[in-house]
């Protein structure tokens, strides 16, 4: 009996989880990755003798990865050590205005009471209860479904469920929903930041993103030794289950014969035949014809105005002074609306940006705080026009100066600071072609924005998609779920029987 051969383009989390699931179900799988290591945006970068990150640093929903490993006959926690955070993130508006969020919602409520008063603490308790409702309503029907539609989601509630739809704020923007809970502008900013988890503006993103509160309540984790160890562990397990990896090789075309994907063409001219192909890259590149005219029919093109935002990052090695950093830290300016207008409408770097800092060496809450210079990822939002707009060096340095002004206003300064690397939207566009530098794929704006992403099944039979630009969206667990959805759809297409695992949130 012929063993079906599958080619996976890209070794990001979506490609890795797809490859592993397909191999476990008996298929001959090869992963082609143009980089030298697995991980995609989670890869550890190297420059000037230092290792650093430019991509995701937040890990949630560990049960997704427990299921991925268990299906392949392995134990996640024997291969990857996770550190659960007590303090989810530290937030600041000035030297005298700081607020921590905790994994324990009641501790968070108490902190909010001290920060903004008892009325706002009660508002948070209501917000937290409703965020759990949103998560419960959408986890299965939306996140775990391969082809969700507005009808499939809203229709499941029926006329009798209109009250529940109202409670989960299904027809509001995130900012509108937050305004119905919180009077304090700072709290709206804090929870409005959840929109940036998918590269969107809180003034245009759907209110259902409030579910992030419940996701984080279930646990925010760091990976021992660095976030890159998670994809490395998945790749190693996949290799043990028979997946072959070809690093340092680039796919120039997805071969389509008689209307079906039948393999790929490499830059060196080598043709690799397959029964099906999984594309783990930015959906925009496929739609733009970067993998051939025939494959471009697989998905719709993504217009520049439909892109999520990009980022500018500074990787520093420095000694922080005056501010007790946590692993995750956020610093807010006063004019939040201006920031998103400049990024999405004016297409400029924000003049007063919010600043995220990941203190990379503080992921283990049980370890002593660093006493010497430590690695810091400093990040601000930016427009995703890296394919057409090169940010002038002067603009980047002006933005950097504004960043340092805000940090100093919040009590944070640096000693012995060494700049290791600066990354811009143009860098992200080169690294992830077709994206324009958008690090979250298509933007999630509007009532139906969550349904606009490409799905696992494409318009070209035999060609499937996975990754952060594909449903269910950006983020490490979401990209990993997308890979499993792609594998599931592919196995159905090939009429291969498979046990369907049930991932239970906890």
C-alpha positions in Angstrom: 0.0 0.0 0.0 1.4 3.4 -1.0 2.4 5.6 2.0 1.1 9.1 1.4 3.9 11.7 1.2 3.3 15.1 2.7 5.5 18.2 2.4 5.4 21.0 5.0 6.7 24.4 4.1 8.1 26.1 7.2 9.1 24.9 10.7 7.1 27.4 12.8 4.8 26.1 15.4 2.0 25.5 12.9 4.2 23.5 10.6 5.7 21.5 13.4 2.4 20.5 15.0 1.0 19.6 11.6 4.0 17.5 10.7 3.9 15.7 14.1 0.2 14.9 13.9 0.5 13.6 10.3 3.5 11.4 11.1 1.7 9.9 14.1 -1.1 9.0 11.7 1.3 7.0 9.5 2.2 9.5 6.8 5.7 10.1 5.3 6.4 13.8 6.2 9.2 16.1 5.3 9.5 19.7 6.6 11.4 22.2 4.4 12.7 25.3 6.3 14.8 28.0 4.8 16.3 28.8 8.2 18.8 26.7 10.1 16.6 25.9 13.1 12.9 25.2 13.8 10.7 27.7 15.5 9.7 30.5 13.1 9.1 33.7 15.1 10.1 31.8 18.2 13.7 31.2 17.0 16.5 32.5 19.1 18.4 35.2 17.2 22.2 35.8 17.4 24.1 39.1 17.1 27.2 40.6 18.5 27.8 37.5 20.6 24.4 37.7 22.3 21.2 35.6 21.9 17.9 37.4 21.9 14.3 37.3 20.8 12.2 39.5 18.5 9.0 37.4 18.6 6.5 36.0 21.0 7.4 35.8 24.7 4.0 34.9 26.3 3.0 31.2 26.6 -0.5 30.3 27.6 -3.0 27.4 27.3 -0.4 24.7 28.2 -3.1 22.0 27.8 -2.8 22.4 24.0 0.8 21.3 24.1 0.1 18.6 26.7 -2.3 17.1 24.2 0.1 17.5 21.2 2.8 15.6 23.1 0.4 13.0 24.5 -1.0 12.2 21.1 2.6 11.4 20.0 3.1 9.2 23.1 5.3 11.7 25.0 4.9 13.9 28.1 5.3 17.6 27.6 6.6 18.2 31.1 9.4 15.6 30.7 10.7 17.4 27.7 9.9 21.1 28.4 10.1 22.7 31.8 7.5 25.5 32.3 7.6 28.2 34.9 4.2 29.6 35.9 4.1 33.3 36.7 2.5 34.6 39.8 2.6 38.2 38.6 1.3 38.1 35.0 2.7 41.5 34.1 3.7 44.8 35.8 2.2 48.0 34.4 3.1 51.6 34.9 2.0 55.1 33.9 4.4 57.1 36.0 6.8 56.5 38.9 3.8 56.6 41.3 1.3 54.6 39.2 2.0 50.9 39.0 -0.3 47.9 38.9 0.4 44.2 38.8 -2.0 41.6 37.4 -2.0 38.2 39.1 -3.0 34.7 38.0 -5.3 34.9 41.0 -8.2 37.2 40.0 -9.0 38.1 43.6 -5.5 39.3 44.2 -5.8 41.4 41.0 -9.1 42.8 42.3 -7.4 43.8 45.6 -4.5 45.4 43.7 -7.0 47.3 41.6 -8.8 48.5 44.7 -5.6 49.9 46.0 -4.8 51.5 42.7 -8.2 52.8 41.5 -10.7 52.2 44.3 -13.2 49.6 45.3 -15.7 50.4 42.6 -13.2 49.6 39.9 -12.2 46.4 41.7 -15.9 45.3 41.6 -15.9 46.2 37.9 -12.9 43.9 37.4 -14.7 41.1 39.1 -17.6 41.5 36.7 -15.2 41.8 33.7 -13.4 38.6 34.8 -16.7 36.6 35.1 -17.8 37.8 31.6 -14.4 37.0 30.1 -14.8 33.4 31.3 -18.2 33.4 29.6 -16.6 34.6 26.3 -13.8 32.0 26.5 -16.3 29.1 27.3 -18.6 30.3 24.4 -15.8 30.5 21.8 -13.1 27.9 22.7 -14.8 24.9 21.0 -17.0 26.5 18.3 -14.4 29.0 17.1 -10.8 28.2 18.2 -11.1 24.5 17.7 -13.3 24.5 14.6 -11.6 24.4 11.2 -14.2 26.4 9.3 -16.1 28.8 11.7 -18.5 31.3 10.2 -20.6 34.1 11.8 -23.6 31.8 11.2 -22.0 28.8 12.9 -21.0 30.9 15.9 -24.0 33.3 16.4 -26.5 30.7 15.2 -25.6 28.3 17.9 -27.1 30.7 20.5 -30.5 31.0 18.7 -33.1 33.5 19.7 -33.0 32.3 23.3 -29.3 32.9 23.5 -29.5 36.6 22.7 -29.0 37.4 26.4 -25.8 35.5 26.4 -24.6 37.2 23.2 -25.2 40.5 25.0 -23.2 39.3 28.0 -20.2 38.4 25.9 -20.4 41.8 24.2 -20.4 40.1 20.8 -21.4 43.2 18.8 -19.1 45.8 20.5 -15.5 46.9 20.1 -13.1 46.0 22.8 -12.9 49.7 23.9 -16.7 50.0 24.0 -16.9 46.9 26.2 -14.2 48.1 28.5 -15.9 51.5 28.9 -19.0 49.7 30.1 -17.0 48.2 33.0 -14.2 50.7 33.9 -14.4 54.4 34.5 -10.6 54.7 35.1 -8.9 55.3 31.7 -5.8 53.5 32.9 -7.7 50.3 33.3 -9.2 50.6 29.8 -5.7 51.0 28.5 -4.4 48.0 30.4 -7.1 45.6 29.2 -7.3 47.3 25.8 -3.8 46.1 25.2 -5.2 42.6 24.6 -6.0 43.8 21.1 -2.3 44.1 20.4 -2.0 40.4 21.0 -3.5 40.0 17.5 -2.0 43.2 16.1 -5.2 45.2 16.3 -6.4 48.5 17.7 -8.7 48.3 20.8 -10.9 50.9 19.2 -11.7 48.6 16.3 -11.1 45.1 17.5 -14.0 42.9 18.7 -14.9 42.9 22.4 -14.6 39.1 22.4 -10.8 39.6 22.9 -11.7 40.2 26.5 -11.4 36.4 26.8 -7.6 36.9 27.1 -8.3 37.8 30.8 -9.6 34.3 31.3 -6.9 32.6 29.3 -4.2 34.4 31.4 -6.0 33.5 34.6 -5.5 29.8 33.6 -1.7 30.4 33.5 1.0 32.5 31.9 4.3 30.6 31.5 7.9 31.0 30.6 9.9 28.1 29.1 13.0 27.1 31.0 16.1 28.1 29.0 14.1 30.3 26.6 10.9 30.2 24.5 12.8 28.6 21.6 13.1 25.3 23.6 9.4 24.7 22.9 9.6 24.4 19.1 13.0 22.6 19.5 11.2 20.0 21.6 8.3 19.6 19.2 10.8 19.2 16.3 12.8 16.6 18.2 9.7 14.6 18.9 8.5 14.9 15.3 11.9 13.6 14.2 11.6 10.7 16.6 8.2 9.9 14.9 9.8 9.8 11.5 9.5 13.4 10.2 12.5 14.5 8.1 13.8 18.0 8.2 15.5 19.9 5.4 17.0 23.1 6.8 18.6 25.8 4.8 16.4 25.1 1.7 13.9 27.5 0.2 10.7 26.7 -1.7 10.2 28.9 -4.7 6.9 27.3 -6.0 4.1 25.1 -4.9 3.5 22.7 -7.8 -0.1 22.4 -8.9 -1.0 19.7 -11.4 -4.5 19.1 -12.7 -5.9 21.5 -10.2 -4.2 19.8 -7.1 -1.1 20.6 -5.1 1.4 17.9 -6.0 4.7 19.0 -4.5 7.2 21.9 -4.5 10.1 23.4 -6.4 13.2 24.4 -4.5 15.4 27.4 -5.3 18.1 25.0 -6.5 15.7 23.5 -9.1 15.0 20.3 -7.2 11.4 19.1 -7.5 9.8 17.3 -4.6 6.6 15.4 -5.2 3.9 14.9 -2.7 0.3 13.8 -2.2 -0.4 17.1 -0.3 1.3 20.2 0.9 1.0 22.2 4.1 2.1 25.8 3.9 3.3 27.3 7.2 4.0 30.9 6.3 2.2 34.2 6.0 -1.0 33.8 4.0 -0.3 37.1 2.3 2.7 35.6 0.5 0.7 32.7 -0.9 -2.1 35.1 -2.1 0.4 37.5 -3.7 1.8 34.7 -6.0 5.2 34.3 -4.2 4.8 30.6 -4.5 3.6 30.5 -8.1 0.6 31.7 -10.0 -1.4 28.5 -9.6 -0.9 28.4 -5.8 -2.0 32.1 -5.6 -5.5 31.0 -6.2 -5.5 29.2 -2.8 -6.4 32.3 -0.8 -7.5 35.9 -1.3 -4.9 38.6 -1.4 -4.4 40.7 1.7 -4.5 44.4 1.0 -2.0 46.5 3.0 -4.8 48.3 4.8 -5.9 44.8 6.1 -2.6 44.0 7.8 -2.1 43.9 11.5 0.4 46.2 13.0 4.1 45.6 13.0 6.7 46.4 15.7 10.1 48.0 16.2 12.2 46.3 18.8 15.4 47.1 20.6 17.4 44.3 22.1 19.6 45.6 24.9 22.0 44.2 27.5 21.8 46.6 30.4 21.4 47.0 34.1 17.9 48.3 34.9 17.7 50.9 37.7 14.8 52.3 39.8 12.0 50.0 38.6 11.5 46.5 39.8 11.1 44.7 36.5 9.1 41.5 36.1 9.4 39.1 33.1 6.6 41.0 31.4 6.3 44.8 31.8 4.2 47.5 30.1 4.5 51.2 30.2 1.6 53.4 29.0 1.5 57.0 27.7 -1.5 59.2 28.4 -2.9 59.5 24.9 -3.7 55.9 23.9 -6.0 56.8 21.0 -3.3 58.8 19.3 -0.9 55.8 19.2 -3.3 53.7 17.2 -4.4 56.5 14.9 -0.8 57.1 14.0 0.0 53.3 13.5 -3.1 52.4 11.5 -4.2 55.7 9.8 -1.2 57.9 9.6 1.2 55.0 9.0 3.9 56.5 11.2 5.7 55.5 14.3 3.7 56.7 17.4 5.0 59.9 18.9 4.0 58.6 22.3 4.2 54.8 22.1 3.2 52.2 24.7 6.3 50.2 25.6 6.6 46.5 26.3 9.7 45.1 27.9 10.5 41.4 28.3 13.2 40.9 30.8 14.4 37.6 29.2 16.5 36.4 32.1 13.7 36.7 34.7 11.4 33.9 33.4 12.0 31.6 36.3 10.2 33.2 39.3 12.2 31.0 41.7 15.6 32.1 40.5 17.3 35.1 42.1 17.1 38.4 40.2 20.0 39.2 37.9 22.6 41.4 39.5 24.6 42.1 36.3 23.6 43.4 33.0 20.6 41.4 31.6 18.9 40.8 28.2 16.0 43.1 27.6 13.5 43.1 24.6 12.0 46.5 24.2 9.1 46.7 21.8 6.7 49.4 20.4 3.9 49.1 17.8 4.6 50.3 14.2 2.8 50.4 10.9 3.1 47.3 8.7 4.6 48.9 5.6 8.0 47.2 5.6 7.7 46.3 1.9 7.2 49.9 0.7 8.3 52.1 3.6 11.8 52.1 5.1 11.7 53.9 8.4 14.4 56.6 8.4 17.1 56.0 11.0 16.3 59.5 12.4 12.7 58.4 13.0 13.8 55.3 14.8 16.1 57.2 17.0 13.4 59.8 17.8 11.1 57.0 18.8 13.8 55.4 20.9 14.3 58.8 22.7 10.5 59.0 23.4 10.7 55.4 24.7 13.4 56.3 27.1 11.6 59.4 28.2 8.5 57.3 29.1 10.6 54.7 30.9 12.3 57.4 32.9 9.0 59.0 33.7 8.0 55.6 35.2 11.2 55.4 37.2 13.2 53.1 34.9 16.7 53.9 33.7 19.6 51.8 32.4 23.2 51.6 33.2 26.0 50.0 31.0 23.5 49.7 28.2 24.6 47.9 25.1 22.4 47.9 22.0 22.5 44.4 20.5 20.0 44.7 17.6 17.2 46.9 16.3 14.5 45.3 14.2 12.0 47.2 12.0 9.0 46.3 9.8 11.4 46.1 6.9 13.3 43.4 8.7 10.1 41.4 9.5 9.0 41.7 5.8 12.4 40.3 4.6 12.2 37.5 7.2 8.5 36.7 6.5 8.0 37.6 2.9 4.6 39.0 1.8 3.8 40.2 5.3 4.8 43.8 4.9 6.2 43.4 8.4 2.8 42.5 9.9 3.7 40.1 12.7 0.1 38.9 13.3 -1.2 38.4 9.7 -4.5 39.9 8.8 -5.8 42.5 11.2 -8.8 41.6 13.4 -11.0 44.7 13.1 -14.8 44.9 12.9 -17.6 42.6 14.0 -16.6 39.9 11.6 -12.8 40.5 11.6 -12.1 37.3 13.5 -13.6 35.3 10.5 -11.4 37.0 7.8 -8.3 34.9 8.3 -7.5 32.2 5.9 -8.6 28.7 7.0 -6.8 25.4 7.0 -8.4 24.3 3.7 -7.6 26.4 0.7 -9.2 26.8 -2.7 -6.5 24.6 -4.2 -7.2 20.9 -3.3 -4.3 19.3 -1.6 -2.9 22.6 -0.3 -3.5 23.3 3.4 -2.4 26.2 5.6 -1.1 26.7 9.2 0.5 29.4 11.2 -0.3 32.7 13.0 -1.8 34.3 10.0 -4.3 31.4 9.7 -7.3 30.7 11.8 -7.6 30.6 14.8 -5.0 33.4 14.8 -1.8 34.7 16.3 -0.1 33.5 19.5 1.8 30.3 20.3 -1.1 28.1 21.2 -3.3 29.4 18.4 -0.6 28.8 15.7 -0.2 25.3 17.2 -3.9 24.6 17.0 -3.9 25.8 13.4 -1.3 23.1 12.6 -3.5 20.4 14.1 -6.5 21.7 12.2 -4.5 21.6 8.9 -3.4 18.1 9.6 -6.9 17.0 10.5 -8.3 18.5 7.3 -5.6 16.9 5.2 -6.2 13.5 6.8 -9.9 13.9 6.0 -9.0 14.8 2.4 -7.0 11.7 2.0 -9.7 9.7 3.7 -7.4 8.5 6.4 -9.2 7.4 9.6 -7.9 9.1 12.7 -8.9 9.4 16.4 -9.9 13.0 17.2 -8.4 14.2 20.4 -10.4 16.4 22.7 -8.4 19.3 24.2 -9.9 20.3 27.5 -9.0 23.8 28.8 -8.1 23.9 32.5 
